[in-house]
Amino acid sequence: VEQSAFFTHSATMGRMHSKGKGISRSAKPYRRSAPSWLKTSATQVVEQIGKFAKKGMTPSQIGVALRDSHGIAQVKSVTGSKILRILKSQGVNPAVPEDLYCLIKKAVSVRKHLERNRKDRDAKFRLILIESRVHRLGRYYKKAGKLPPNWKYESATASAIVQ
């Protein structure tokens, strides 16, 4: 039995609320050291990350800005630690993890849409799916210690989290 070089893993996990089982992903560089042409030092990168965080950017937005504007493909290869860990060391890490924040933001926008369009049943169904993902992710983060044990998602107070 011969295996193809393309598929290194046998079974891919499917999406939670759709039928996709995609295997496309980005490829990180093989070399884990900083590129030789990069003249930016680790301290400069850390300062830049702090400036971006004070502007209110999320860790992924910081990574995109560093990649696109400053030519830093992988922050970890330059500084030795990831963006979120740098933010934690500076004390400016987000209170709610970014993926959970984005789901809450989406749920708030769908709920706002439903206030204007009461008959949109598809949106109502999608809101149920989004909020179930919020509850599941919240349960995971409480177990992992990233959220306080008494944290609870409530649709009434969700708009305050997003603000």
N, C-alpha and C positions, 0 to 999 in steps of 0.2 A: 504494500500500500504506500503510494507516493504522495507526499503532501506538497502543496504549492507554497512557494516562498512568500506569497502575498498574505496569506492567512496564517498568522502565528497563533491566534487563539481560536478555539473551536466554536464556542457558542458566545454570541454577543447578547448582552442584556437589552431588552426592549425598552421603549419609552413607557413612562407610567400611564399617560392618558392619551396615547395615540399608537398607531400600529408600526411606527418606524423602528428599525433595528440597524441604523446606520453604523458603519465602521470607519467613516472618514475622520481623520484627526490631523492635527499639525505635527510636524516632525521637528523635534528639538535638535540642535546641533550636537554632533557626537562629542566634540571637545568641550569640556566643562570649564575651561579656563577662559579668561577674557581675551578678546581678539587683540592681536599685536598692534593694529592700526588705531585702536581706541586710546585716546589721550586723556580721557576723563578719569580722575582718581575716584576711589571709593568714597572718600569724604565729600567730594563734590556731588556725587550721586545721592548720598544720604541727605545732604542739604537740599538738593532739588526735590527729593521726595517729600521732605518736610514742608517746603514751600507749596507744593501742589496740594498736600493734605490740608494746609491752612486755607487754601482757596475753596475747599469743600469737595475735592475730587475723590472718587472711590479708588481702592487699590488697583482695579483693572483699568480704570481711566488713567491712572498714574503710569501704569505699565505701557499703555498705548502711546501716551504722550512722550515718554522716554524713548520708546522704540522709533516713533515717527519723526520727532523733532530733534532728538539728541543722539540718535544712532546707537542706543544701548538696547541690544536684542534681549539679553537675559540679565536682569538685575543681580540675580544670585551669582552669576559667574564673575561679576565685577566686585560686588560687596561681600560675598560669602553668605549673605542671608536674604531671605525673600522680602518683598515689599511689606507684607502685613506684619512680619516680625520687626522690621525697622520701625514701622508706625507704632507698634506696641512699645518698643524701647523708648520712643520719643513721647509716648503717652497720648497720642492722637489717633489711636485705633478706633474704628467705628463701634458703637454700642451694640448694634445688631449686625450679624454677618451679612456680607454683601448679597449673597444669593437669596437669603431670606428677605432682605430689604427690598430686592427687586420684585419678588413675588407679592409682598405686601403692597407695594406701589401699584402693581398690575391689578390686584384685587380692589384697591381703592378706586382706580380709574374705571373698572368695569361696574362697580357699585354706583359710581357717579353717573355713568351711562344709563344704568337701569333706572335711576331716579327720573331721568328725562324720557326714557323709552320703556315704559312699564310692560309693554306686550312683547318685548324681545326675549323670547323663551330660550333661544340658543345662548344668549349672553348670560341668562340666569343659570343655565346648565354649566357653562364654562366657569362661572363664578364659583359654583360648588366644587368643580375640579381644582381650581386655583387654590381655594381655601383649604381643601383637603391636603394639597401639597404643602401649604403653609403649616398646617397642624403637624404633618409628618416631619417636616424639616425642624420645626420647633421642638418636637419630641427628641429628635436626634441631638440637637445642639444642647438641650438641657442635660441629656445623658452624657454628652461629651464635656460638659462644664463650660461651654462657651456662652450660655445664657443662664441667668439665675433660675433656681428651681421653681420659683413662684411666677415665672414669666408665663403669660397666657395671651394668645391672639384673640382680640375682640374687635369685631368690625366697627363698633362705635368709636373706639379709640385708635383705630388703625391709621386714620388720616393724620393724627398727631405724630405718629412715628415717622411718617413719610415727610412731613414738613421740614 
